[in-house]
Amino acid sequence: MSAVHLTVTPPGPIRFGTDGWRGVIAADFTFERLFRAAGAAAKVLARTYGDNGSRRILVGYDRRFLSEEFASITAQAIQAVGLEAQLASNYATTPALSWAVHEQAALGALVITASHNPGQYSGLKIKGAFGGSVPGSVTAEVEALLDQGFTPDLPDSSSAIARFDPWQSYRQMLRQKVDLAAIQAAIAGGRLSVFVDVMHGAAAGALAQILEAPVTELRSDRDPLFGGGAPEPLAANVVGLCQRLSDGVTTPLAVGFVFDGDGDRIAAVDRSGEFLSSQVLIPVLIEHLAARRSCPGELVKTVSGSDLMPKVAALFNIPVTELPVGYKYIADRMLSQTVLLGGEESGGIGYGSHIPERDGLLSALYLLEAIVQSDRNLGDLYADLQARTQFQSTYDRIDLPLADMSARDRVLQALQTQTPQAIAGLEVISYQTIDGFKFRLSDGRWLMVRFSGTEPLLRLYCEASSPEAVQETLNWAKDWAQRC
């Protein structure tokens, strides 16, 4: 037998990205490092939100490899720094845990999840007492504490850890957000069929239990490897669901929903089998909330959001605020302003009438309500908005893996010192640097280049008037980055 040679790279310092710390299990994300990170996070949560009088921090987890064990270590770390830990009795979506923080008036929650990352990853999300992702100032404090060498004392092994049900109250709250009876009647009467691909994640079984109606669910079993892919709501990852609807359904209305690994992000599939990203869903939701529900507030979008979003908002005189990518920025805005909807290109959508947290299941309920009340499928609702705004576009995103962080630095330096003046043969008429670089070109299309906060990836985004123009622009960007 030949020898196996392994190259082991010591893990770097623990760093939090756009929403949490994530790392490869057994390499970066280990029990020892998690124990330290969870203890530091607990101390900072108490320091930041302790004025609410609570000493309790909730702990939840998804369906990834070792999630239950990682959650147990997290709870022990909370107790080791002198705070009260309550551990979820079952896996749950991240929004369910954020809701539990709000309902229990806890200091916050520590959630074991790597969201949409591939199966070799796990992670830790920190939720604040307000029921949403903590701002960067809080995670910076956690990082600083860890950089100082902080390690909690080992806890008393005899200390029992209390448990709580993360689902019951959350499901009941969601049922009250929409006209549930109308949705149930449409399903029971044969007008509406509902499909859902939970991608082996934490939303398994949830929509059917909320609706108390038949739902066809795909990939509901627990598979920590996610079928060899990643639980991210992208078209390439949900071919089975698209095929299921395109094969034909008997009801006049039909929709498929896609939830990521921890259930805070959503995409959909139309009755025809067409994939609908949040670039499509957010305009439909803006109209539904403003026109049918008369909800107040501004639209908050990230810089990678479609140009259709502000155009639909203008139909209803809704002000628009644009922020960097990362729902923590939207959550922070929700704490100070009245927000109709806050949405990300990647599928995270939240509502001012809810906690300041993206919530895939609530988005699905609002979309079901829009379908039932309008008696139209999602694709038709979207086409109507395109016609009313006289704006049609195509959007796509590609993720370009980078060899290492030095490759990232080279691309960043090129963006900063040799900023492109022309892209795909078109003049760059302006660019902004709210998050990465977003270039506006002379024919109206835009290209955005930014780096993942959790993986060695370059994210390339484009919206243009045709699929051909989008692919031309993305191919140019990919070639340019690889030459850096």
N, C-alpha and C positions, 0 to 999 in steps of 0.2 A: 504494500500500500504506500503510495507516495505521500510525502509530508504536505500538510496544508499550511500555507503561510498567510498570516493575518497581519494587517497593518492597523494598529489601534491608535486612534487619535484622542488624547485626553479631552474631555468635554470643556467647552469654554464657560464663561460666566453665565448665570441664569439671566435671561433677558425676555421681557414681555413685548410681544408684537402688537398688532392692531386690536387683538382681543385674546390675550392670554399668553402663557408660556407653553411652547410645544417642543417636543424633542423625540428622538428615536428611542423606543423602549430598550432599556438595558445598556444604552450607550450614553445618551444625554439625560433621558428621563428614567431615573432610578429611584428606589425607595428612599435612599439616604438623601438625595438631592431634593426629592419631593417633601420629605419630612422638614428639611430646613426651609424650603420655599413656603410651605403651608404655615409653619410657625411664624415666619416673618410676615406673611400676608395677614395672619390673624392679629398680630400685634399692631400692624398699621391700620387695619379696619377698626380696632378698638380705639386707637388714637384719633382716627379721623371722624368716626361716627358715634363715639361713645356717649355723646351728649344725649342720645335718645334713651339712655337708661338701661339698655340691654347689655347682656354679656354673652348672648347666644349667636353662634355662627352655624349656619346650615351647611351640610355637605351632601353633594349629589354626584351622580356618575352616569355615564352612558353605557353602551354595550361592547366596548372595546376589550381587548385582551387585558386581563388583570385589573379592570376598572374597579371591581368591588374591593379588591385588596388595596389598591391605591387610595380609594376613598377611606378605608379603615385607617390607613397610616395618616391621612390628612386629618381625620377626626382626632387621632391620638396627639398630633402636633398641636391642634387647637387646645386640647386639654393641658398639654405640657406647658403652655404659656399662661395658664390660669384662667382660661375662658371656657364657656360651655359649648360643647359640640352636640349637634343633633344630626344623625346620619339617616339619609333616605332609606326606606325599607325596600325599594326597588329602583331599577333604572328609570330615568325620567328625562324629558327634554329640558334643555337649559331654561327656556321661558317658564316652565312649570316651577323650577327652583327659584327663579327670580320673583315669581308671583308669591311663592311661599315666604320669601324674605319680607316682601311688602305686607302680606297678611299677618305675619307673626311679629312685625316690628323688630326684626332681628338686626344685628350689626351688619350682616351681609351673608354671602354664600361663597364657598369654594367648590367649584364644579370640576370633576375629573372628566375631561373631554378634549379631543383634538379636532372636534367639529368635522370639517370636510377633508382633513388630511388622510393620506393612505394608512393602511392598517398597522404599519410598523411604528406609527406615532401614538403618543398619548399627550395629555396636556392638562393645564390648570387654568381655569378662568376665575377671575375675582369679580364678584358682584357686590355692589354697595348697598347701604341700608335703604336707598330709594328704589331698589329693585331693578337695577341696570348695571351695565359695565362701568367700572370705576374709571375716572379720568387718568390721563398719563401721569399726572402729578402723584397719584397714589401708587401706581406701579413703579415709578421712579424711586419712591421712598422704600418700597420693598427691595428693589435692586440694590439700593445703597446699603440697606441693612445687611443683605447677604454679602455684599462686597467687603463689609467690615468683619466678616467671619461669623456672623450670628448663627448659632445652632441651639435649638431648644434643649432643655434637659429632658432625659428620658422620662416618659410618663409612668405613673403608677399603674402597673398591669392589671390591678384589681379594680380599677375605676370602670364602671359600666358606662357605655355610650348609649344615650337615648335614641330612639328611632322615631321617624315621622313618615306619614303617607304623603308623597309629593303630588298625588294625582287627584284625589277626590274633590277638594275645594277648587282646584284649577279647572277641572272639567265643568263643574257647576258654574263657575264664573263665566267661562266661554259660552256656555249655553245661553246665558242671559244677554250676550252681546248682539245677537242677531235674531231674526224672526225664524226661530228653529222650527216652529210648526209648519211654516210655508215650505221650508226645505224638505222636511219629512214627508209632507203631503205630495210634493213633486216626485219624490223617490217612490213612495208607496203607490202613486197613481200611474206609474209607468212613463212619466214625462222626463225624468232625469236619471242618468246613470253616473255613479261616482266611482272612479278608480284612484288608487294611490300606490305609489312606489316609495316605500320607506327606506329603501337601500340598506336593509339590515340594521337600521339605526334605532335610536331611542323613541321615535314616534310610532313604533310598531303598535298597532291596535288602537291608537288614540282617537283617530277621526271617527271610526265606527262607534266607539264608546261614547263620544261626545254627541254624535248625531242620533244614536240609538236607532240606527237604520242600516240596511245592508250596504256594504262598501266592498268592492273587489280590491284586495290588497296583494301587492307583489313584493317579493323578497322580504317577507316579514320575519324570517328565521334569523337567529343570531349567527352572524358570520364575522368574526373579528378581522378576517382578511378582506372582507367586502368583495368577494368574488375575484380577488386579484386586482381590483381597481381602487377607486376612492369614492366615498359617499358624498359627492359634490353634485348639485343639481345643474348639470350641463347636458346639452343635447346628446353628446357622444356617450354619456353614461346611462341613458334611459331609453335605449333603442327598443327594448322589450315593451315598455309602456306605450311608446309611440306606435309600435306595430299593433299592439292590442287594440288601440282605438281606430287606427287606419283600416284594420280588418273589417270594421263595421260594427255598429251598435244599433239596437232596435229602437231606442228612445230618441225623440227629437232633440233633446238636450243631453250632453255628455261632457265630462271633463275628467282629466287625470291630474293628480297633484304629485309633486316630488318634494320630499323633505331630505335635508342633509343629515349627517350622522347624529347631531344633537338637536335637530328639530327647530332651529331658529331661522332657517332659511328655506325658501320655497321657489319652485318653478312649476309650470303647468303644461299640460298637453291638451290641445283643442279636440273637439269631436272628430275632426278630420285627420288627427294624428300629428298635427304640427306642433313642434316644441315652442313654448312661450316662456321666455325668460322674464325676469322682473322688469326689464326695459319695456316689455309689453304690459305686464300686469300692473305696474304702478300707474300709468295713465288711466287704465280701466278703473282702478281703485279710487283715483282722484275724482273721477266723474261720479262714481257710485256714492262716495262719502259726501261729496258736495251737493250733488243734484238730488239724490234719493233720500239721503239721511240728513241733509242740511247741517253737517258738522262744521264747526268753525276752525280757523287756524291757518297757518302758513304751510307751504310745502317745503320740506328740507330734503335736499338731494345731495348726493356726493358728486364730486367733480367728474366721475366716470358715467354719470347717468345720461340717458338719451335726451336730445334736444326736444323731443316731443313732450317731455314732462312739463317744462315751463310753458309750452304752447297750450297744453290742455289746462294748466293752472290759470292761464290768462283768460280762458273762456268763462271762468267763474270768479274772476277778479281775486285770485288767491296769490298773495305775495310768495316769493321764492327766495330761499337762502341756500347757497351752495357751500359745501364743506369738504375737507379731505376725506379720503376713503377710511372707513372704520366707524362702526356704529357707536363707539364711545363718544364721538364728536356730536352725533345726532342726539344721543341720550343727554348730553350736557346741555344742548339747545332746548330740549324738551323740559328741562328743569326750570328754565327761565322764561319760556315763551309758550303761547298757545299754538300747538302744532296739529295740523290736520293729519299729516302723514309724514314719516321720515323714512326714506328708502335708499338702498344701495343697489348698484348694478349686479352684485353677486347674489342677490336673493334675500337680503335682510330687509324686512319691512316692519315698521312699528307705528303706533298710533297714539296721538295725544290723549285719547280717552282711556288709555290703558296705562300700564307701567312703561317707563322709558326703556323699552327692550324690544328688539325684533322678535317676532312670534309667527312661525310658519303656520301653526294651526289656526290662529285667529285670522290670518290672511286668507286661508282656505275657506273659512266660514264666510267672510265678507264677499269673496268671489262667488261662492255658492249662492249667497243672497242676491248678488248682482245678476247672476244667470236667471234665477227664478223670478225675480221682480221684473226684469226686462223681457223675459221669455226669449232670450237670445244666447247663443254660444259665445265664448270669450273671443274667438277670432272675429266674429261679426261686430262685437262691441269695439274691438280695437280698430277695425277697418272704418267704422263710423267716425271715430275720433281722428283718424288720419284724414278723412274727407273733410271734416269740419275745420281742421286746422290747416288744410292744404299742405300737409307735410308728410312725405313718405320717405322712409329710410330703411336701411339694413344695418345690422350691428353684429359684430363678432369680437371674440377675444381669444388670444392664444397665450399659453404659458410656456415660456422658453427656459428650460433648465440651464443653469449656469454651472460651470465646472467647480467653482469654489468662490469664496468671497473676494479674492483678488480679481476675478473676472467681473464681479459686480462693481468693484471700485473702478475698473477701466471704463466700463460703460458709463458710470456716473460722471467720471472725469470728462469723457467725451461730450456728454450732454451739457456740462457746465462750461467747458472751454472751447468746444467746437460745435456749438449749438447749430443743428441743421437749419439752413436757410431755404432749402427746397426738399420736398419729400415726394417720392414717386413721380418726379417730373413736374410737380406743382409748387408754386410759391407758398412759403409759410407767411401768412399775413399777420399772425400774432401767436403768442404762446403764454401760458400761465404755469406757475410752479406752486400752486396750492398743495399738490401732492404729486410728486414726480414731475413730468413735463407733459403738458397737453398742448398740441399744436393745431391751430386752425389753418386750413389750406384754402387756396383761392377759389375752389369750386364749392366750398361750404362743408366739405367733409372734415373730420377731426381724427387725430391719432393721439393716443395717450400712452406714455411709457412710464412705468413705475415698478418698484421692487416689492416683492412679497415681504411681509413683516415676520414671517415664520419659517420660510423655506428659501433655499438658494434658487430663486426663480425670478425671471423678468416677465412682468405682465404687460402685454401689448393689447390695447383696446382701439377699436375703430368704428365709427359710424359714418356712412356715406349713402349716396342715393341708390346704389345698386350692389348686389352681392359681388359682382366683378370688381367694382371699385374698392370694396372693403378688403377683398383678398389681395388685390394689387398693393394696397397700402400696408397690410400686415406682412406680406412677403418682403416688401422693401425694408420694413422695420427689422424683421428677423435677420435679413442679410446684413444690414448695417450693424446691428448689435454683435453679430458673430465676427465681424471684421475688427471690432474694437480691441 
